[in-house]
Amino acid sequence: MEYAAAKSSICRQCGRSFLPFAPKPGLKLRTREEAPPPESSSILGRFEDFWKRQRSSVIECFDCKRKQQVSGAATSTICPSCSAHIDLRDYKITSGFSRSIRTRGDVHLTGKGDLASSSIVCRSALIEGRLRGNLHCDDTATINFSGKIPGRISARHVMVDRKADIHCFRRIRAETVEIKGRMSGEIVAQTVTVERKGALEGDVTARAITVEKGGMFSGQLVIGQIGLTQGELLQEQKPPVASAPESNFPETAPRPLPAT
């Protein structure tokens, strides 16, 4: 069984991708004829198409977290465990866009784009325009933008490019954060690196931080357990109990308390 509007699917037995275009009896669907590709395509374009079809990747279901292998030419698939739909398309935003995005592909927000989605979930993201939502990347989030970012950002690796000058109102969570431009905000990460000519201003909670020669860091720094604020770290440090002064008098037997 498959969705009637599905563009592609995979075989549950062998894992091969195929196009379920065969119409069912008694089902009326509106089809749109697509123009065939030009015959005079370049050799490089043919090679890229061939390589994309031969390449495969391992993706994870959004709901049940089951992993499966899909073809590089697939645009969507179905989870063989929970039958949830998984989008595999890449998004390039060149104007205003306000819908939520949840894909295992990449998201490119150009300089003229305005992404106002409440939630963006993708594999990798390149932010060059205005971002007004929460962003989560499984791999890398590259920020090459100057302005304010009101939403949260979480990724495996966050890189602030050299031309970027951002002010983040929400916390950034990542395994590694690389600052090449200018940034102000709060960071919670495993490692933070401020490269030459980079500038970071704000609170940082990390296991390690590196500020190269020529870089600048200004703010509060907590080196310790990831995910804890400075106040929470101080609460775990219990004050030492004051020990009673030693007495020079010999020990005496305890006296019973008077009855009341």
Residue pairs with C-beta under 8 A, 6 or more apart in sequence:
2 9
2 20
2 78
3 78
3 85
4 24
4 27
4 29
5 29
6 20
6 76
6 78
7 19
7 75
7 76
8 17
8 18
8 19
8 20
8 74
8 75
8 76
8 77
9 17
9 18
9 19
9 20
9 77
9 78
10 16
10 17
10 18
10 68
10 70
10 71
10 74
10 77
10 78
10 80
11 17
11 18
12 80
15 68
15 69
15 70
16 71
17 70
17 71
17 73
17 74
17 77
23 29
51 72
52 72
52 73
53 71
53 72
53 73
54 72
55 71
55 72
56 69
56 70
56 71
56 72
57 69
57 70
57 72
58 67
58 68
58 69
58 70
59 67
59 68
59 69
59 70
59 77
59 86
59 88
59 104
60 66
60 67
60 104
60 138
61 67
61 68
61 79
61 81
61 82
61 84
61 86
62 84
62 86
62 102
62 121
63 79
63 82
63 84
64 79
64 81
64 82
64 84
66 79
66 80
66 81
66 82
68 77
68 79
68 80
70 77
70 88
74 88
75 87
75 88
75 89
76 85
76 86
76 87
76 88
76 89
77 85
77 86
77 88
78 84
78 85
78 86
79 85
79 86
86 104
87 102
87 103
87 104
87 105
88 103
88 104
88 105
89 103
89 105
90 103
90 105
90 106
90 107
90 108
91 101
91 103
91 105
91 106
91 107
91 108
91 122
92 108
92 110
93 107
93 108
93 109
93 110
93 113
93 114
93 115
93 129
94 110
94 112
94 113
95 112
95 113
95 114
96 113
96 114
96 116
97 113
97 114
97 115
97 116
97 117
98 116
98 117
99 117
100 117
100 118
100 119
100 120
101 107
101 117
101 119
101 120
101 121
101 122
102 119
102 121
102 122
103 121
103 122
103 123
104 122
104 123
104 138
105 122
105 123
106 122
106 123
106 124
106 125
106 126
107 120
107 122
107 124
107 125
107 126
108 125
108 126
108 128
109 115
109 125
109 126
109 127
109 128
109 129
109 130
109 131
110 128
110 129
111 128
111 129
112 129
113 128
113 129
113 130
114 129
114 130
114 132
115 129
115 130
115 131
115 132
115 133
116 132
116 133
117 133
118 133
118 134
119 133
119 134
119 136
120 133
120 134
120 135
120 136
121 136
122 135
122 136
122 137
122 138
123 137
123 138
123 139
124 137
124 138
124 139
124 140
124 141
124 142
125 135
125 137
125 140
125 141
125 142
125 155
126 142
126 144
127 135
127 141
127 142
127 143
127 144
127 145
128 144
128 145
129 145
130 145
130 147
131 145
131 149
131 151
132 150
132 151
133 151
134 151
134 152
134 153
134 170
135 141
135 151
135 152
135 153
135 154
135 155
136 153
136 154
136 155
137 154
137 155
137 156
138 155
138 156
139 155
139 156
139 157
140 155
140 156
140 157
140 158
140 159
141 153
141 155
141 157
141 158
141 159
141 174
142 159
142 161
143 149
143 158
143 159
143 160
143 161
143 164
143 166
144 161
144 163
144 164
145 164
145 166
146 163
146 164
146 165
146 166
147 165
147 166
147 167
148 166
148 167
148 168
148 169
149 166
149 167
149 168
149 169
149 170
149 185
150 169
150 170
151 170
152 170
152 171
152 172
152 173
153 168
153 170
153 172
153 173
153 174
154 172
154 173
154 174
155 174
156 174
156 175
156 176
157 174
157 175
157 176
157 177
157 178
158 172
158 174
158 176
158 177
158 178
158 189
159 177
159 178
159 180
160 166
160 177
160 178
160 179
160 180
160 181
160 182
160 183
160 198
161 180
161 181
162 180
162 181
162 197
163 181
164 180
164 181
164 182
164 183
165 181
165 182
165 183
166 181
166 182
166 183
166 184
166 185
167 183
167 184
167 185
168 183
168 184
168 185
168 186
168 202
169 185
170 185
170 186
171 185
171 186
171 187
171 188
172 185
172 186
172 187
172 188
172 189
173 188
173 189
174 187
174 188
174 189
174 190
175 189
175 190
175 191
176 189
176 190
176 191
176 192
176 193
177 187
177 189
177 191
177 192
177 193
178 193
178 195
179 192
179 193
179 194
179 195
179 198
179 199
179 200
179 215
180 195
180 197
180 198
181 198
181 199
182 198
182 199
183 199
183 200
183 201
183 202
184 200
184 201
184 202
185 202
186 202
186 203
186 204
187 200
187 202
187 203
187 204
187 205
187 206
188 205
188 206
188 226
188 227
189 204
189 205
189 206
189 226
190 206
190 207
190 208
190 226
191 206
191 207
191 208
191 209
191 210
192 200
192 204
192 206
192 208
192 209
192 210
193 209
193 210
193 212
194 200
194 209
194 210
194 211
194 212
194 215
194 216
194 217
195 212
195 215
196 212
196 213
196 214
196 215
197 214
197 215
198 212
198 215
198 216
199 215
199 216
199 217
200 215
200 216
200 217
200 218
200 219
201 217
201 218
201 219
202 219
203 219
203 220
203 221
203 222
203 230
204 217
204 219
204 220
204 221
204 222
205 222
205 224
205 226
205 227
205 228
205 229
205 230
206 221
206 222
206 223
206 226
207 223
207 224
207 226
208 223
209 217
209 221
209 223
211 217
220 230
222 228
222 229
222 230
222 233
224 233
225 233
